[in-house]
Every structure is written in structure tokens, then in C-alpha cells.
Amino acid sequence: MFEVGFSELLLVGVVALLVLGPERLPVAARTLGRGLGQARRAMHALRTQVEREIELPNLDSAPLQRLEQEIRQGISLNTAPANDAATVTAPKEHAS
């Protein structure tokens, strides 16, 4: 992944030893190791969850199609055609 060789690791170790000192280097290495382990476990859990989601069976669309058909039938029963409207009468004029 990172393609880090032995010489690069040795250089990082020497720099860490110089920066942190011999007293704090083991604590820092332990903390770094724990953090990397937690990140690795989180990535594994995420990968497992995604694989599980991909393998889920497809949802059956028949109930959705029946529901859509019922809704369309209900809409067509409740709407009246536009040509069945009552006849329009002229407005009455008020006598003054």
C-alpha cells in the first residue's frame, strides 16, 4: 500500500528516537499501534457491512405495484371529467 522499505522505517525510528527520547518512545509506539489496530478493525467492520448489504436479496416489487394500482384506481374514481361541470349562468345584476 505505502511501499515503505526497511531503510525508510529505520530513518523514521531514528527521527522518532531523537524527537521523543528513549523514555517516551515506547509509550508513543504503543499508542500508535493501538490506533492502527482500531483503524484496521474499523475498516474490516465497514468492509463486512458493505458486503452484507450487497448480498441482500432484492425487494419484491409486487406489493408496491399493487399499491400503485390501488392508488391510481382511487384517484380515477374521485375525479370527475371536466365536461360534466354544471352550466355556467350569467351573474345577476343588482338593482340600485
N, C-alpha and C positions, 0 to 999 in steps of 0.2 A: 504494500500500500504506500508506505513512505520511502521504501528502499533506503534505509539507513544502514550503513555498514559499521563494522567494528571500530574503525578509526573515528567516525563521527560520534559514536557512543562514548568512546574514550575521551574525546575532546569535551563533550557535554559533561561527563563525570568530573573531569579536572576543573572545568569552569565552575561547576556547582560546588565542588570542594573548596575552591578559593573564595567564592562568594558567601557560602553559608557557613563554612568552617566545619571541622570534624565533629563538633558537638550537635549541631542542628541538622547535618546532612542525613543521618538515619531517620530522624523524625520526618523530614521533608520527603524522603524516598518512600516511607511507609504511607504517608498521606497521599502522595501521587499514585502509588499502587492501588490504594483503596478507591480513589477517584476513577482511575482507569477501569477497575473491576466493576464499579457501579455503572459506568458508561457502557461497558460491554454487555452487562446484564440487561440494561435498558434497551439497547439495540436488539438483543436477542428477543426480548419480550415484544418489541414492536414488530419485528420480522414475523414472529409466530402469530401475532394478532392479524397482521395483513394476510398471511397465508390462510388463516382460518376464515377470514372474511371472503377471500376469493373462492374458497371451496364451498360456500353456502349454496344450497340449491336455489334455482331461480324461483321467484314467487309465481304462484298460479294466478294468471290474469283473468280466469273465467269469472270469479266473483266481481271483479272490477268491471268487466264488460256487462254483466247483468245489472249492476248498479247504474251504470251509464244508460243502459236501455230503459230502466225504470224511470230515471230522471227525465229522459227525453220524452217518454210517454206522458208523464205527469205534466210536463211543460206544454205538450201539444193539446192536452185535454183542457188546460186552463186558459189557453189563448183563443180568442175568437177572431175570425177573419175580419179584415178591415172593411169589406164591402157589406157587412151586416150591421153597420152603425145606424143609429136612428137618423131619421131625416132631419135635416137642418132647417130650422124655421128662422124667419127674419126677426130681428129684435123688435119688440114693441116700442112704439113711441109714446112718451109720456105727454099727457095733455097738460098744458100750462095754464 
